[in-house]
Amino acid sequence: MINFEKELKNFKPSLEVEDAESVIQNHDLTDVTDIITEVLRDARESTGR
């Protein structure tokens, strides 16, 4: 049987996860809202509204 207390004591976070976290938080990433906003803006400009 797994001894969860022992396993938790041995746990060390992966450096890769910490690196990925900082990269994600420090970059301005485009999301779906940004894309929809841009598409709507382009549509309005092309129709002259």
PDB file with SEQRES, HELIX, SHEET and CRYST1 records, atoms N, CA, C and O in Angstrom:
SEQRES   1 A   49  MET ILE ASN PHE GLU LYS GLU LEU LYS ASN PHE LYS PRO          
SEQRES   2 A   49  SER LEU GLU VAL GLU ASP ALA GLU SER VAL ILE GLN ASN          
SEQRES   3 A   49  HIS ASP LEU THR ASP VAL THR ASP ILE ILE THR GLU VAL          
SEQRES   4 A   49  LEU ARG ASP ALA ARG GLU SER THR GLY ARG                      
HELIX    1 AA1 PHE A    4  ASN A   10  1                                   7    
HELIX    2 AA2 LEU A   15  ASN A   26  1                                  12    
HELIX    3 AA3 VAL A   32  THR A   47  1                                  16    
CRYST1    1.000    1.000    1.000  90.00  90.00  90.00 P 1           1          
ATOM      1  N   MET A   1       0.843  -1.171   0.000  1.00  0.00           N  
ATOM      2  CA  MET A   1       0.000   0.000   0.000  1.00  0.00           C  
ATOM      3  C   MET A   1       0.897   1.247   0.000  1.00  0.00           C  
ATOM      4  O   MET A   1       2.006   1.221   0.536  1.00  0.00           O  
ATOM      5  N   ILE A   2       0.416   2.318  -0.595  1.00  0.00           N  
ATOM      6  CA  ILE A   2       1.189   3.549  -0.699  1.00  0.00           C  
ATOM      7  C   ILE A   2       1.107   4.322   0.615  1.00  0.00           C  
ATOM      8  O   ILE A   2       0.026   4.521   1.170  1.00  0.00           O  
ATOM      9  N   ASN A   3       2.263   4.748   1.098  1.00  0.00           N  
ATOM     10  CA  ASN A   3       2.332   5.577   2.292  1.00  0.00           C  
ATOM     11  C   ASN A   3       2.376   7.036   1.823  1.00  0.00           C  
ATOM     12  O   ASN A   3       3.431   7.542   1.441  1.00  0.00           O  
ATOM     13  N   PHE A   4       1.222   7.697   1.857  1.00  0.00           N  
ATOM     14  CA  PHE A   4       1.121   9.048   1.320  1.00  0.00           C  
ATOM     15  C   PHE A   4       1.969  10.050   2.099  1.00  0.00           C  
ATOM     16  O   PHE A   4       2.544  10.960   1.503  1.00  0.00           O  
ATOM     17  N   GLU A   5       2.055   9.900   3.395  1.00  0.00           N  
ATOM     18  CA  GLU A   5       2.871  10.808   4.199  1.00  0.00           C  
ATOM     19  C   GLU A   5       4.332  10.741   3.761  1.00  0.00           C  
ATOM     20  O   GLU A   5       4.991  11.771   3.622  1.00  0.00           O  
ATOM     21  N   LYS A   6       4.828   9.541   3.549  1.00  0.00           N  
ATOM     22  CA  LYS A   6       6.218   9.360   3.118  1.00  0.00           C  
ATOM     23  C   LYS A   6       6.422   9.952   1.726  1.00  0.00           C  
ATOM     24  O   LYS A   6       7.422  10.623   1.471  1.00  0.00           O  
ATOM     25  N   GLU A   7       5.478   9.702   0.837  1.00  0.00           N  
ATOM     26  CA  GLU A   7       5.584  10.219  -0.525  1.00  0.00           C  
ATOM     27  C   GLU A   7       5.569  11.751  -0.547  1.00  0.00           C  
ATOM     28  O   GLU A   7       6.314  12.370  -1.306  1.00  0.00           O  
ATOM     29  N   LEU A   8       4.725  12.357   0.282  1.00  0.00           N  
ATOM     30  CA  LEU A   8       4.666  13.818   0.328  1.00  0.00           C  
ATOM     31  C   LEU A   8       5.971  14.416   0.847  1.00  0.00           C  
ATOM     32  O   LEU A   8       6.387  15.482   0.393  1.00  0.00           O  
ATOM     33  N   LYS A   9       6.613  13.742   1.787  1.00  0.00           N  
ATOM     34  CA  LYS A   9       7.891  14.225   2.305  1.00  0.00           C  
ATOM     35  C   LYS A   9       8.971  14.186   1.229  1.00  0.00           C  
ATOM     36  O   LYS A   9       9.876  15.021   1.233  1.00  0.00           O  
ATOM     37  N   ASN A  10       8.887  13.238   0.319  1.00  0.00           N  
ATOM     38  CA  ASN A  10       9.886  13.084  -0.740  1.00  0.00           C  
ATOM     39  C   ASN A  10       9.587  13.932  -1.976  1.00  0.00           C  
ATOM     40  O   ASN A  10      10.403  14.000  -2.896  1.00  0.00           O  
ATOM     41  N   PHE A  11       8.424  14.578  -1.997  1.00  0.00           N  
ATOM     42  CA  PHE A  11       8.007  15.328  -3.179  1.00  0.00           C  
ATOM     43  C   PHE A  11       8.871  16.563  -3.373  1.00  0.00           C  
ATOM     44  O   PHE A  11       9.121  17.319  -2.435  1.00  0.00           O  
ATOM     45  N   LYS A  12       9.326  16.755  -4.617  1.00  0.00           N  
ATOM     46  CA  LYS A  12      10.048  17.961  -5.018  1.00  0.00           C  
ATOM     47  C   LYS A  12       9.474  18.397  -6.356  1.00  0.00           C  
ATOM     48  O   LYS A  12       9.428  17.600  -7.294  1.00  0.00           O  
ATOM     49  N   PRO A  13       9.034  19.647  -6.464  1.00  0.00           N  
ATOM     50  CA  PRO A  13       8.455  20.095  -7.729  1.00  0.00           C  
ATOM     51  C   PRO A  13       9.489  20.056  -8.852  1.00  0.00           C  
ATOM     52  O   PRO A  13      10.677  20.289  -8.632  1.00  0.00           O  
ATOM     53  N   SER A  14       9.026  19.764 -10.024  1.00  0.00           N  
ATOM     54  CA  SER A  14       9.890  19.732 -11.192  1.00  0.00           C  
ATOM     55  C   SER A  14      10.305  21.148 -11.568  1.00  0.00           C  
ATOM     56  O   SER A  14       9.476  22.059 -11.568  1.00  0.00           O  
ATOM     57  N   LEU A  15      11.558  21.336 -11.883  1.00  0.00           N  
ATOM     58  CA  LEU A  15      12.025  22.651 -12.310  1.00  0.00           C  
ATOM     59  C   LEU A  15      11.367  23.062 -13.620  1.00  0.00           C  
ATOM     60  O   LEU A  15      11.148  24.250 -13.855  1.00  0.00           O  
ATOM     61  N   GLU A  16      11.054  22.107 -14.466  1.00  0.00           N  
ATOM     62  CA  GLU A  16      10.422  22.410 -15.730  1.00  0.00           C  
ATOM     63  C   GLU A  16       9.066  23.074 -15.518  1.00  0.00           C  
ATOM     64  O   GLU A  16       8.708  24.005 -16.239  1.00  0.00           O  
ATOM     65  N   VAL A  17       8.315  22.599 -14.534  1.00  0.00           N  
ATOM     66  CA  VAL A  17       7.010  23.177 -14.242  1.00  0.00           C  
ATOM     67  C   VAL A  17       7.177  24.614 -13.752  1.00  0.00           C  
ATOM     68  O   VAL A  17       6.437  25.500 -14.181  1.00  0.00           O  
ATOM     69  N   GLU A  18       8.125  24.852 -12.874  1.00  0.00           N  
ATOM     70  CA  GLU A  18       8.364  26.208 -12.381  1.00  0.00           C  
ATOM     71  C   GLU A  18       8.797  27.138 -13.509  1.00  0.00           C  
ATOM     72  O   GLU A  18       8.364  28.289 -13.558  1.00  0.00           O  
ATOM     73  N   ASP A  19       9.640  26.657 -14.411  1.00  0.00           N  
ATOM     74  CA  ASP A  19      10.067  27.471 -15.552  1.00  0.00           C  
ATOM     75  C   ASP A  19       8.888  27.795 -16.456  1.00  0.00           C  
ATOM     76  O   ASP A  19       8.742  28.931 -16.908  1.00  0.00           O  
ATOM     77  N   ALA A  20       8.048  26.802 -16.722  1.00  0.00           N  
ATOM     78  CA  ALA A  20       6.886  27.015 -17.584  1.00  0.00           C  
ATOM     79  C   ALA A  20       5.933  28.020 -16.949  1.00  0.00           C  
ATOM     80  O   ALA A  20       5.371  28.867 -17.643  1.00  0.00           O  
ATOM     81  N   GLU A  21       5.750  27.932 -15.653  1.00  0.00           N  
ATOM     82  CA  GLU A  21       4.858  28.846 -14.947  1.00  0.00           C  
ATOM     83  C   GLU A  21       5.313  30.287 -15.102  1.00  0.00           C  
ATOM     84  O   GLU A  21       4.499  31.165 -15.385  1.00  0.00           O  
ATOM     85  N   SER A  22       6.600  30.542 -14.920  1.00  0.00           N  
ATOM     86  CA  SER A  22       7.098  31.917 -15.038  1.00  0.00           C  
ATOM     87  C   SER A  22       6.999  32.424 -16.476  1.00  0.00           C  
ATOM     88  O   SER A  22       6.704  33.598 -16.697  1.00  0.00           O  
ATOM     89  N   VAL A  23       7.240  31.564 -17.438  1.00  0.00           N  
ATOM     90  CA  VAL A  23       7.138  31.971 -18.846  1.00  0.00           C  
ATOM     91  C   VAL A  23       5.703  32.338 -19.183  1.00  0.00           C  
ATOM     92  O   VAL A  23       5.454  33.350 -19.837  1.00  0.00           O  
ATOM     93  N   ILE A  24       4.762  31.519 -18.739  1.00  0.00           N  
ATOM     94  CA  ILE A  24       3.348  31.772 -19.035  1.00  0.00           C  
ATOM     95  C   ILE A  24       2.887  33.065 -18.376  1.00  0.00           C  
ATOM     96  O   ILE A  24       2.177  33.855 -18.997  1.00  0.00           O  
ATOM     97  N   GLN A  25       3.280  33.291 -17.134  1.00  0.00           N  
ATOM     98  CA  GLN A  25       2.839  34.486 -16.421  1.00  0.00           C  
ATOM     99  C   GLN A  25       3.490  35.755 -16.953  1.00  0.00           C  
ATOM    100  O   GLN A  25       2.904  36.832 -16.843  1.00  0.00           O  
ATOM    101  N   ASN A  26       4.674  35.660 -17.520  1.00  0.00           N  
ATOM    102  CA  ASN A  26       5.405  36.849 -17.951  1.00  0.00           C  
ATOM    103  C   ASN A  26       5.226  37.191 -19.425  1.00  0.00           C  
ATOM    104  O   ASN A  26       5.849  38.136 -19.909  1.00  0.00           O  
ATOM    105  N   HIS A  27       4.403  36.458 -20.143  1.00  0.00           N  
ATOM    106  CA  HIS A  27       4.184  36.752 -21.552  1.00  0.00           C  
ATOM    107  C   HIS A  27       2.729  37.136 -21.786  1.00  0.00           C  
ATOM    108  O   HIS A  27       1.812  36.585 -21.178  1.00  0.00           O  
ATOM    109  N   ASP A  28       2.549  38.084 -22.673  1.00  0.00           N  
ATOM    110  CA  ASP A  28       1.209  38.510 -23.041  1.00  0.00           C  
ATOM    111  C   ASP A  28       0.727  37.581 -24.158  1.00  0.00           C  
ATOM    112  O   ASP A  28       1.044  37.789 -25.329  1.00  0.00           O  
ATOM    113  N   LEU A  29      -0.031  36.573 -23.790  1.00  0.00           N  
ATOM    114  CA  LEU A  29      -0.485  35.588 -24.753  1.00  0.00           C  
ATOM    115  C   LEU A  29      -1.853  35.966 -25.310  1.00  0.00           C  
ATOM    116  O   LEU A  29      -2.711  36.470 -24.585  1.00  0.00           O  
ATOM    117  N   THR A  30      -2.048  35.724 -26.587  1.00  0.00           N  
ATOM    118  CA  THR A  30      -3.327  35.980 -27.226  1.00  0.00           C  
ATOM    119  C   THR A  30      -4.301  34.886 -26.830  1.00  0.00           C  
ATOM    120  O   THR A  30      -3.976  33.701 -26.901  1.00  0.00           O  
ATOM    121  N   ASP A  31      -5.496  35.283 -26.412  1.00  0.00           N  
ATOM    122  CA  ASP A  31      -6.511  34.295 -26.090  1.00  0.00           C  
ATOM    123  C   ASP A  31      -7.700  34.468 -27.040  1.00  0.00           C  
ATOM    124  O   ASP A  31      -7.676  35.324 -27.923  1.00  0.00           O  
ATOM    125  N   VAL A  32      -8.722  33.663 -26.854  1.00  0.00           N  
ATOM    126  CA  VAL A  32      -9.874  33.677 -27.756  1.00  0.00           C  
ATOM    127  C   VAL A  32     -10.553  35.041 -27.752  1.00  0.00           C  
ATOM    128  O   VAL A  32     -11.001  35.509 -28.799  1.00  0.00           O  
ATOM    129  N   THR A  33     -10.634  35.674 -26.607  1.00  0.00           N  
ATOM    130  CA  THR A  33     -11.259  36.999 -26.532  1.00  0.00           C  
ATOM    131  C   THR A  33     -10.519  38.005 -27.401  1.00  0.00           C  
ATOM    132  O   THR A  33     -11.143  38.808 -28.093  1.00  0.00           O  
ATOM    133  N   ASP A  34      -9.189  37.964 -27.368  1.00  0.00           N  
ATOM    134  CA  ASP A  34      -8.394  38.874 -28.201  1.00  0.00           C  
ATOM    135  C   ASP A  34      -8.653  38.627 -29.687  1.00  0.00           C  
ATOM    136  O   ASP A  34      -8.763  39.571 -30.468  1.00  0.00           O  
ATOM    137  N   ILE A  35      -8.748  37.371 -30.067  1.00  0.00           N  
ATOM    138  CA  ILE A  35      -8.974  37.022 -31.472  1.00  0.00           C  
ATOM    139  C   ILE A  35     -10.346  37.499 -31.926  1.00  0.00           C  
ATOM    140  O   ILE A  35     -10.471  38.081 -33.003  1.00  0.00           O  
ATOM    141  N   ILE A  36     -11.377  37.262 -31.118  1.00  0.00           N  
ATOM    142  CA  ILE A  36     -12.733  37.688 -31.481  1.00  0.00           C  
ATOM    143  C   ILE A  36     -12.795  39.210 -31.586  1.00  0.00           C  
ATOM    144  O   ILE A  36     -13.414  39.739 -32.509  1.00  0.00           O  
ATOM    145  N   THR A  37     -12.170  39.911 -30.665  1.00  0.00           N  
ATOM    146  CA  THR A  37     -12.143  41.375 -30.705  1.00  0.00           C  
ATOM    147  C   THR A  37     -11.505  41.870 -31.996  1.00  0.00           C  
ATOM    148  O   THR A  37     -12.006  42.800 -32.628  1.00  0.00           O  
ATOM    149  N   GLU A  38     -10.410  41.251 -32.381  1.00  0.00           N  
ATOM    150  CA  GLU A  38      -9.727  41.663 -33.609  1.00  0.00           C  
ATOM    151  C   GLU A  38     -10.577  41.372 -34.844  1.00  0.00           C  
ATOM    152  O   GLU A  38     -10.642  42.196 -35.756  1.00  0.00           O  
ATOM    153  N   VAL A  39     -11.222  40.219 -34.882  1.00  0.00           N  
ATOM    154  CA  VAL A  39     -12.078  39.870 -36.019  1.00  0.00           C  
ATOM    155  C   VAL A  39     -13.239  40.855 -36.130  1.00  0.00           C  
ATOM    156  O   VAL A  39     -13.561  41.309 -37.228  1.00  0.00           O  
ATOM    157  N   LEU A  40     -13.869  41.189 -35.005  1.00  0.00           N  
ATOM    158  CA  LEU A  40     -14.974  42.148 -35.030  1.00  0.00           C  
ATOM    159  C   LEU A  40     -14.509  43.529 -35.469  1.00  0.00           C  
ATOM    160  O   LEU A  40     -15.201  44.207 -36.229  1.00  0.00           O  
ATOM    161  N   ARG A  41     -13.340  43.947 -34.994  1.00  0.00           N  
ATOM    162  CA  ARG A  41     -12.786  45.247 -35.393  1.00  0.00           C  
ATOM    163  C   ARG A  41     -12.534  45.269 -36.904  1.00  0.00           C  
ATOM    164  O   ARG A  41     -12.877  46.242 -37.575  1.00  0.00           O  
ATOM    165  N   ASP A  42     -11.940  44.204 -37.436  1.00  0.00           N  
ATOM    166  CA  ASP A  42     -11.681  44.132 -38.875  1.00  0.00           C  
ATOM    167  C   ASP A  42     -12.981  44.144 -39.672  1.00  0.00           C  
ATOM    168  O   ASP A  42     -13.067  44.780 -40.723  1.00  0.00           O  
ATOM    169  N   ALA A  43     -13.998  43.435 -39.166  1.00  0.00           N  
ATOM    170  CA  ALA A  43     -15.282  43.397 -39.858  1.00  0.00           C  
ATOM    171  C   ALA A  43     -15.924  44.777 -39.897  1.00  0.00           C  
ATOM    172  O   ALA A  43     -16.475  45.185 -40.920  1.00  0.00           O  
ATOM    173  N   ARG A  44     -15.849  45.492 -38.779  1.00  0.00           N  
ATOM    174  CA  ARG A  44     -16.430  46.859 -38.738  1.00  0.00           C  
ATOM    175  C   ARG A  44     -15.688  47.791 -39.681  1.00  0.00           C  
ATOM    176  O   ARG A  44     -16.312  48.609 -40.357  1.00  0.00           O  
ATOM    177  N   GLU A  45     -14.370  47.681 -39.735  1.00  0.00           N  
ATOM    178  CA  GLU A  45     -13.581  48.547 -40.607  1.00  0.00           C  
ATOM    179  C   GLU A  45     -13.871  48.256 -42.082  1.00  0.00           C  
ATOM    180  O   GLU A  45     -13.899  49.174 -42.901  1.00  0.00           O  
ATOM    181  N   SER A  46     -14.084  46.994 -42.417  1.00  0.00           N  
ATOM    182  CA  SER A  46     -14.318  46.638 -43.819  1.00  0.00           C  
ATOM    183  C   SER A  46     -15.720  47.023 -44.281  1.00  0.00           C  
ATOM    184  O   SER A  46     -15.943  47.223 -45.475  1.00  0.00           O  
ATOM    185  N   THR A  47     -16.679  47.129 -43.338  1.00  0.00           N  
ATOM    186  CA  THR A  47     -18.036  47.518 -43.715  1.00  0.00           C  
ATOM    187  C   THR A  47     -18.257  49.015 -43.584  1.00  0.00           C  
ATOM    188  O   THR A  47     -19.296  49.525 -44.003  1.00  0.00           O  
ATOM    189  N   GLY A  48     -17.282  49.736 -43.000  1.00  0.00           N  
ATOM    190  CA  GLY A  48     -17.369  51.174 -42.883  1.00  0.00           C  
ATOM    191  C   GLY A  48     -18.220  51.644 -41.721  1.00  0.00           C  
ATOM    192  O   GLY A  48     -18.685  52.783 -41.732  1.00  0.00           O  
ATOM    193  N   ARG A  49     -18.440  50.806 -40.716  1.00  0.00           N  
ATOM    194  CA  ARG A  49     -19.266  51.205 -39.569  1.00  0.00           C  
ATOM    195  C   ARG A  49     -18.423  51.699 -38.455  1.00  0.00           C  
ATOM    196  O   ARG A  49     -18.945  52.079 -37.407  1.00  0.00           O  
TER     197      ARG A  49                                                      
END                                                                             
